[in-house]
Amino acid sequence: MKRLTRKKALTLVKELDAFPKVPESYVESTASGGTVSLVAFTLMAVLAFLEFFVYRDTWMKYEYEVDKDFSSKLRINVDITVAMRCQYIGADVLDLAETMVSSDGLKYEPVNFELSPPQRLWHMTLLHIQERLKVEHSLQDVLFKAAIKEVPPADSQSEDSSTSLTACRIHGHMYVNKVAGNFHITVGKSIPHPRGHAHLAALVSHDTYNFSHRIDHLSFGEAIPGLISPLDGTEKVSAESNHMFQYFITIVPTKLNTYKVSAETHQYSVTERERVINHAAGSHGVSGIFMKYDISSLMVKVTEQHMPLWQFLVRLCGIIGGIFSTTGMIHGMVGFVVDVVCCRFQMGVYKHLDAPLNVQENSETLLPAENL
């Protein structure tokens, strides 16, 4: 009974076979079929090879959510060169609550405003990247994945005395409250004041005013590789002594998670405005460099994603099966058309050959009747 049950089960399974085997004696190999098979296998190999590169590639996914962190401090990274001596200028931050933030983390270093040839080449390269980023926004995804670090050439200052160095490089970082504020560089050192702060500008002559500047780096949050800020490489040269440069910055908190970097930082967008201070013409204000920043309530999450293995295998099976089925159908249709055309042509030849034979047979059948 058990053997009969097993035989019935095997018979039932055989009847469900969706891939019946054809005996080799019934299979005929043709030159056209071999050619089509060779083309199909080549196409399968090429597409599978290209699909493997697609599988290895990654892409960036952008998501948005509300930023709920307002208690932490915001880090400002600064590297700006101003065409004035260090003793004549001061830099600090005044936030929306009229709170003056200590600028102890900033260093004042006497330098030359003109760049050396290697530094000028680096500066031109950075400007070219900034121009391409404005046109090709997907270039930022490439920089995120590559995690390229900005390493400008070292400043090879000659052994000049500090009196011959007419510019000042202000670099370092500060921690400020996570509210809107104003980072500025203006004439005179800053001093605390009950109503805010003030700068000792009265001790500096107007002839020494020159707020031509170059922003080598300005960022907010943790400095991460692969992120080039919009103001990096900006250079402004002013022919007037009393000049105000304004930058209006909107900061966007960003969570970056790639296969090389995982960090929380900030990106920003900026608009610029500049004007000459001329009280006689009605253009009032204070000469200097002013960066007014505000923080967005939305957070951007940037995640690097990869195609899963199961999806790659499904796509690979689709490529192989699709090409195999399509080439088989095309080969069958072409063969059918060729057979139809050839058969009609041959049938036409046979009709011309059959006509004399039919006349001859008719004459032979009439001969016996005449003899009778």
C-alpha positions in Angstrom: 0.0 0.0 0.0 2.8 2.4 0.8 4.5 1.7 -2.5 1.3 2.3 -4.4 0.8 5.6 -2.5 4.3 6.6 -3.4 3.8 5.8 -7.0 0.6 7.8 -7.1 2.4 10.7 -5.5 5.3 10.5 -8.0 2.8 10.3 -10.9 0.9 13.3 -9.6 4.2 15.3 -9.3 5.2 14.3 -12.8 1.9 15.5 -14.2 2.5 18.9 -12.6 5.9 19.3 -14.3 5.9 22.7 -16.0 9.3 21.9 -17.7 8.7 18.8 -19.8 11.9 17.3 -21.3 12.1 16.8 -25.1 14.1 13.8 -26.3 17.3 14.7 -28.1 16.2 12.7 -31.2 13.3 15.2 -31.7 15.6 18.3 -31.4 17.1 19.8 -34.5 20.0 22.2 -34.3 20.1 25.0 -37.0 22.7 27.6 -37.9 20.1 30.4 -37.4 19.2 29.1 -33.9 22.9 29.0 -33.0 23.4 32.5 -34.2 20.5 33.8 -32.2 21.6 31.9 -29.1 25.1 33.5 -29.4 23.6 37.0 -29.7 21.3 36.3 -26.7 24.1 35.0 -24.5 26.3 38.0 -25.4 23.5 40.4 -24.6 22.8 38.7 -21.3 26.5 38.9 -20.3 26.7 42.6 -21.2 23.5 43.6 -19.4 24.4 41.5 -16.3 27.8 43.2 -16.1 26.2 46.6 -16.3 23.6 45.6 -13.7 26.4 44.7 -11.4 27.7 48.2 -11.5 24.3 49.6 -10.8 24.1 47.2 -7.8 27.4 48.6 -6.5 26.4 52.2 -6.9 24.7 54.2 -4.1 22.4 57.2 -4.0 21.5 59.8 -1.4 18.0 60.0 0.1 16.7 63.3 1.5 14.1 63.4 4.2 12.7 66.4 6.2 11.5 66.6 9.7 11.0 69.2 12.4 14.1 70.1 14.4 13.3 69.7 18.1 16.7 70.4 19.5 16.9 74.0 20.7 18.9 73.6 23.9 22.2 72.7 22.4 24.9 75.1 21.3 25.7 76.0 17.7 29.3 76.0 16.6 30.6 78.6 14.2 33.8 77.8 12.3 35.5 80.9 10.9 38.5 81.5 8.7 38.4 85.0 7.2 41.3 87.3 6.0 40.7 91.0 6.2 42.9 93.6 4.5 43.5 95.5 7.8 45.9 95.1 10.6 44.8 93.0 13.5 45.0 95.8 16.1 42.4 97.8 14.2 39.6 95.3 13.9 37.5 93.1 16.2 35.1 90.2 15.7 32.3 88.9 17.9 28.7 87.6 17.9 25.6 89.3 19.2 22.5 87.0 19.3 18.8 87.9 19.1 18.6 88.3 22.9 21.3 91.0 22.7 23.7 88.7 24.4 27.3 89.2 23.5 29.1 85.8 22.9 32.7 85.5 24.0 35.1 85.3 21.0 38.0 83.8 23.0 38.1 80.9 20.5 39.1 83.2 17.6 42.8 83.9 16.8 44.1 87.0 15.1 47.1 86.2 12.9 49.0 88.9 10.8 49.3 87.8 7.2 49.6 89.1 3.7 46.4 89.6 1.8 47.8 88.4 -1.5 47.9 84.6 -1.9 50.9 82.6 -3.0 50.7 80.8 -6.4 49.8 77.4 -4.8 47.1 79.1 -2.6 45.8 81.0 -5.6 45.5 77.8 -7.6 43.6 76.2 -4.7 41.4 79.3 -4.4 40.5 79.2 -8.2 39.7 75.5 -8.0 37.4 76.1 -5.0 35.6 78.9 -7.0 35.2 76.5 -9.9 33.6 73.9 -7.7 31.3 76.5 -6.3 30.1 77.5 -9.8 29.5 73.9 -10.7 27.5 73.3 -7.5 25.1 76.1 -8.5 24.4 74.4 -11.8 24.8 70.7 -11.0 23.1 70.1 -7.6 23.8 66.4 -7.8 27.5 67.1 -7.5 27.0 67.6 -3.8 25.9 64.0 -3.6 29.2 62.9 -5.1 31.1 65.1 -2.6 29.1 63.5 0.3 29.9 60.0 -0.9 33.6 60.8 -1.6 34.1 62.6 1.7 36.8 64.8 0.2 38.5 67.0 2.8 39.4 70.6 2.2 43.1 70.9 2.7 44.4 74.2 1.3 48.1 74.6 0.8 50.0 75.8 3.9 50.8 79.5 4.0 54.5 79.8 3.3 55.0 83.2 5.0 58.5 84.7 4.6 60.4 85.8 7.6 58.9 89.3 7.5 58.3 91.4 10.6 54.7 91.8 11.7 54.8 95.4 10.7 55.1 94.4 7.0 52.0 92.2 7.2 49.1 94.5 6.4 46.2 91.9 6.7 44.7 89.9 9.5 43.5 86.3 9.4 40.7 85.6 11.9 40.3 81.9 12.4 38.9 79.5 15.0 35.5 78.6 16.3 32.8 79.9 18.8 29.8 78.3 20.5 26.6 80.4 20.4 23.0 79.9 21.4 20.8 78.2 18.9 19.0 81.4 18.0 19.3 84.1 15.3 22.4 86.3 15.7 24.8 88.6 14.0 28.5 87.7 13.6 30.4 90.8 12.5 33.9 92.1 12.0 34.2 95.9 12.3 36.6 98.6 13.3 38.0 98.6 16.9 38.1 95.9 19.5 34.8 95.1 21.2 34.1 95.9 24.8 31.1 94.7 27.0 28.3 97.2 27.5 25.2 97.2 29.7 22.9 97.5 26.6 24.9 95.1 24.4 28.4 95.9 23.3 30.5 98.5 21.6 33.7 98.8 19.5 36.5 101.3 20.1 36.4 102.7 16.6 37.2 106.3 17.6 40.9 105.4 18.1 41.3 104.2 14.5 41.8 106.6 11.7 39.5 106.5 8.7 42.5 106.3 6.4 43.2 102.7 7.6 39.7 101.4 6.8 39.8 98.6 4.2 37.3 95.8 4.5 38.4 93.9 1.5 38.2 90.3 2.6 38.4 86.7 1.6 36.4 84.0 3.3 38.4 80.8 3.2 35.9 78.9 5.3 32.7 79.6 7.1 30.5 76.8 8.4 28.1 76.0 11.2 28.2 72.8 13.3 30.7 70.0 13.1 33.1 70.3 10.2 32.7 67.1 8.1 34.5 66.1 4.9 32.7 66.4 1.6 30.7 69.5 2.6 31.6 72.7 0.9 29.9 75.7 2.3 28.5 78.4 -0.1 30.8 81.2 1.2 34.0 79.2 1.0 36.3 80.9 -1.4 34.4 84.2 -1.5 36.7 87.2 -2.1 35.5 90.9 -2.0 37.8 93.8 -2.9 36.6 97.3 -2.1 38.1 100.5 -3.6 36.3 102.6 -0.9 37.4 102.8 2.7 33.9 103.0 4.2 32.2 99.9 2.9 29.6 97.6 4.4 29.3 94.0 3.4 26.2 92.1 4.5 25.6 88.3 4.3 22.1 87.1 5.2 22.4 83.4 6.1 19.7 80.7 6.7 21.0 77.7 8.6 19.5 74.3 8.1 20.3 71.5 10.6 21.5 68.4 8.8 22.0 64.8 9.7 24.4 63.1 7.4 24.7 59.3 7.3 26.9 57.8 4.7 29.2 54.7 4.5 32.1 57.0 5.4 30.7 59.7 7.6 28.0 59.8 10.2 27.5 63.2 11.8 25.2 66.0 12.7 26.1 69.4 11.1 24.5 72.4 9.5 24.1 73.6 5.9 23.2 77.1 4.9 22.0 79.3 2.0 23.1 82.9 1.7 22.3 86.2 0.0 24.7 89.1 -0.3 24.5 92.8 -0.2 27.1 95.5 -0.1 27.1 99.3 -0.2 29.3 102.3 0.3 28.7 104.3 3.6 28.2 107.9 2.7 26.3 109.9 5.3 26.0 112.9 3.0 24.2 110.9 0.3 21.9 109.3 2.9 23.7 105.9 3.0 24.1 105.4 6.7 25.5 102.5 8.6 28.8 101.1 10.0 31.7 99.9 7.9 32.5 96.3 8.3 31.5 92.7 7.5 28.2 91.6 8.9 26.8 88.0 8.8 23.2 87.9 10.0 22.1 84.3 10.4 18.8 82.6 11.2 18.1 79.0 12.0 15.5 77.0 10.1 13.0 74.9 12.1 13.3 72.0 9.6 16.0 69.4 9.7 17.3 67.6 6.6 18.3 63.9 6.9 20.7 62.8 4.2 21.2 59.0 4.0 23.3 57.0 1.6 21.3 54.0 0.3 22.3 50.8 -1.5 20.3 48.3 -3.7 19.6 45.2 -1.6 20.9 41.9 -2.8 17.5 40.3 -3.3 16.5 43.2 -5.7 19.7 42.7 -7.6 19.0 39.0 -8.0 15.4 39.7 -9.1 16.6 42.2 -11.7 19.2 39.8 -12.9 16.7 37.0 -13.4 14.4 39.4 -15.2 17.2 40.3 -17.6 18.2 36.7 -18.3 14.6 35.4 -18.6 13.4 38.3 -20.6 16.2 38.2 -23.2 15.8 34.4 -23.5 12.1 34.6 -24.1 12.2 37.6 -26.4 15.0 36.2 -28.6 13.1 32.8 -28.8 9.9 34.6 -29.9 11.7 36.7 -32.4 13.5 33.7 -33.8 10.2 31.8 -34.1 8.4 34.7 -35.8 11.2 35.2 -38.3 11.4 31.5 -39.1 7.6 31.4 -39.6 7.7 34.3 -42.0 10.6 32.8 -43.9 8.8 29.4 -44.1 5.6 31.0 -45.4 7.4 33.1 -48.1 9.5 30.1 -49.2 6.6 27.7 -49.3 4.5 30.1 -51.5 7.4 30.5 -53.9 7.9 26.8 -54.1 4.2 26.1 -54.6 4.2 28.6 -57.5 7.1 26.6 -59.2 5.3 23.3 -58.7 2.1 24.7 -60.4 4.0 25.6 -63.5 5.5 22.1 -63.6 2.2 20.3 -63.0 0.4 22.0 -66.0 2.0 19.9 -68.8 1.7 16.7 -66.9 -2.1 17.2 -66.5 -2.5 17.8 -70.3 -0.5 14.7 -71.1 -2.6 12.6 -68.8 -5.9 13.8 -70.3 -4.7 12.9 -73.8 -3.8 9.4 -72.7 -7.2 8.8 -71.3 -9.0 9.8 -74.5 -7.0 7.5 -76.8 -8.9 4.2 -75.8 -12.3 5.8 -76.3 -11.4 6.7 -79.9 -10.2 3.2 -80.7 -13.6 1.9 -79.6 
